[in-house]
């Protein structure tokens, strides 16, 4: 059975300034009013003025404005069948068109903007310790999906992208969205960038991503920033711009390919580690008070400790310094997920 296809129109964004949009709307209304005036003037013989019996051009203008606004004082009325048919068939649809033009203009320029500002203020009041995703392409959308699967509340995620179409997908997930330029100070200030928990940058172009990192770091000196760059020589520039983590998907793909050449299951296991839907997961956290003095192999979570970050130094699990954890240490461990436990594969089975 052939599947029925839905119609998808080909379209392009039309960049019309506010004053231009307003001028088009007002011009359309004036044109329609002028058209009705000409129709009434042409058919003025079918109208009667109950005051002086004569219908002048000024009377036609007056009657047109009164009839279009549906006021109707009854001083000038159509009396012939033709005049009444003109009012019913021609003037009435134009009357509705003018009405909708003015209502739509009022909605777009007054009601809608006021409502959006009100909603934005309410959202901003609750923005604190949130995650800001700058760029909602392939990498950005995947990161948002993964964050939600890891338990992050979508209402605690803010997505900024210039494309309204891409933002529709993020909005369906429940995220806060803004169609704007992430390189602008005003845009980042509007999402309380200085109060964010983390900032994820994936603009699609290295130069744009690095510029965004510079802007974020200027406005939020202490917020952790992760950025995606695709050229090796731009990794250093991204770190110089202020990024805490620089991710190169091209290099990571190369690592997976090389790993698969050395073992059929290495690439599969690395992908398993990176995703919350896998059977095991990499976790980074600060050691607890109970774990201080213990070995990295005796973590309270039951996970397998791999690495310790201590005062900017990287310590492997095989090194003697990992045999006694200290307050402030950051440990990276592998823990089983619910998927792994559901299959009866705890961390002992995985490792």
Secondary structure by P-SEA (a helix, b strand, c coil): cbbbbbbbbbbbbbbccaaaaaaaaaaaaaaaaaaaaaaaaaacccccccccccccaaaaaaaaaaaaacccccccccccaaaaaaacccaaaaaaaaaaaaaaaaaaccaaaaaaaaaaaaaaaacccbbbbccccaaaaaaaaaaaaaccccccbbbbccccccaaaaaaabbbbbbcccccaaaaaaaccccccbbbbbcccaaaaaaaaaaaaaacccbbbbbbbccccaaaaaaaacccccccaaaaaaaaaaaaaacccaaaaaaaaacccccbbbbbbcccccccccccccccccccccbbbcccccccccccccccccccbbbbbbbbcaaaaaacccccccc
